[in-house]
Amino acid sequence: MLIIGSKEHCQQVPLLLSPFFKLTMEQQQDVSTWLTNSDPGFISFEAKAAPFPDSYFSAEVINISPHTWWQGAAGCGVDPAFADQAQTLTVTTSLVSIERVLSTFSFVHKIRNRLGVKKANKLVCCYRILCEIKDLDC
């Protein structure tokens, strides 16, 4: 499931999907409406209905991490598109990696100011890929 929306919605979706954290009523309604429009299967989670077993909403589950909870739900025959919620909880909410790429782009563009934007962009992409291959922190 690809989550595209406002920054506020994207930050609150993991809290809503977690069976442990509680949003305010207003936040919950806003994010629920947005998420239901994005993925109608969300209603079955919200209603605590099939394909989710009743045991997944019991009080004992509070000691399980949200990621583990969703991985378990994925093993219970939940729609594969809906099982992607576990992946949603692992998404980094930081912009550090994006800022690092933009910083690299700025560095390359300042040094090679004769390069056009397209060529500088290609150079930055190559540089980042080489750093990943060599396991360097560029």
N, C-alpha and C positions, 0 to 999 in steps of 0.2 A: 504494500500500500504506500503510495507516494503521498506525502503530506505537503500540500502547498496551501498556504494561507497566511494570515497575519502573524507577526512575530509572537503576539500574545497567545493566539490559538496554538501555535506550534509548541510553545513553552508549557501550556496547560494540558495538552493532550496526554503526555505521560502521567501526569497527576490524576487525570480522570480515568485512565486505563488501569492504574494501579488499584488493586482492591483494598489498599491500606491507607492511602492519603485522601483527605477530604478537601474539596474546594468549597468556597462559599456558594450559597444557593444560586446567586446571580451568575457567578463564573461557571458553575456546573451547567446551568441552563444554556448559556451562551455557547460553551464548547460542545455540549451534547447536540444542540441544534446544528452547529457547523459540521460536526463529525457525522451525524446521521445523514446530512445532505451529501457528504463526501463518500460515505460508506454505509448503505442501508442495513448491512449486517450488524452494525453496532447496536441496534435495538435489542437483539437477542442477548447481548452481553448486559446491557442496561437492565433488561427485564429479568436477568438471572434465569433464563430459559434455555431450552435445548439449543445447541448441542453442548452447552456447559453443564456438567453434573452438579447436583446440589452441594456435594462435598467441597466444591471449589469456592463456595461462599460461606463456609462454616467458620466459627471463631478460632479454631485451631490453625487455620491457614495464615494467621497473622504473623507467624514466625518465618514464613517463606518469603524470599525476595520476589518482587513483582516480575522480574525477568524469568525466574524459575516457574512462577505460577503460569505465565503465558506459554512457556515451553511445555509444561504439563498439559495445558489446554490444547496445544497443537497436537499432542499425542492422543487426544480423545476424539479424534475425528472432526475437529473443527475445520470449517472451510479453509483451504490453504491461504486464500487471500486474507482471511481474518487472522490466521496464525502469524502473520507478519508483525503483529502488535509487539511480540517479544523483541523484534528487531528495532521497533520504534523506541523502546526503552533503553537501547544501547547507543542511540545516536548521540554524538557529542553536541552539547549545546553551545560550545565555545566557537568563536570565530578565529581562533589562533591560527589554524592551518590556512584559512583563507587569507588572513592578514600576512602570513609568511609568504604566500605565493605573490600577493600584491607587492610586498616589500621587495621580493626578488625581481619582479617586473619593473619596479621603480629603479632598482639598482642597474639592471641591464639597460633600461631605456636612457638613464642619465649618462652611463659610460658610452653607450653606442647611440648617441643622439641623432646620428644620421640614419639609423634604422627607422623604417616605418613601423607603425603600430602592429601590423600583421606579422612582420618578420620578428619583431621583438617578442610578440606573443608566442610564436613558434619556438624561438630560442629559449624562452622561459619554460615552455612545456618540455622540451628536450632536457633541459637542465634538471627539472623536477623529476622526470622519469629516471635519469641517470642516478640521481641521489637515492631514489627508492631502490634501484637495482643494487647499488653499492651499500645500502643500509646506512647512508650518511644522514646526519642531521643538518641539512642545508638551510 
